[in-house]
């Protein structure tokens, strides 16, 4: 059995220090096989926020992959957003969109952010053709019989939470990923957890969203998802931070 900790929307710059300490203690005590961070590691994509995130993740000392969230692109600096959107990642860069291979589990990144969009709200998701192609190739490279998990920031379809994704090309991308062999899609962005069994053709793909470890909570306390993957089955356990 493989055990994964799925965390999202940490928002260094608006982080909840008690929640970060609780998560770090849980990692240290339970030693998951890997950690998947589905975006918004920072609040304003400032260098000091990325540096703080890198120090925190390195101290966890577990195999980790980090997806890019909309808050991880420069907002107040149009030049950097246009030409050097990832220049501030620093030490964190080696973890960004990092595929992970674990015994019986293959984790594939999918970028759902964009520097610019032809709509006013750039925080919403979009799956571009080149990024979908990379993810499909990653699924195709999975070892035979492995459970395939795709990690991205934005939910590809709406899931009933108060926050919305409105991901362009999300539904058709979800179908393509599922038909190619994805068993689950892990996401963040909406700050509330969910776990939905979604039919695509004759397959079922799990849509699993994580909450937040930041001060920007919505309907759920600071939380993360614990996933147990065993012989193709995925069991999700929502871990909420205890009340103080």
Buried (B, 14 or more C-beta within 10 A) or exposed (E): EBBBBBBBBBBBBBBBEEBBEBBBEBBEEEEBBBBBBBBBBBBBBBEEBBBBBBEBBEEBEBBBBBBBBBBBBBBEBEEBBEEEBBEBBBEBBEBBBBBBBBEBBBBBBBBBBBEEBEEEEBBBBBBBEEBBEBBBEBBEEBEEEBBBBBBBBBBBBBBEBEBBBBBBBBBEBBBBBBBBBBBBBBBBBBBBBBBBEBEBEEEEBBBBBBBBBBBBBEEBEBBBBBBEBEEEEBEBEBBBBEEE
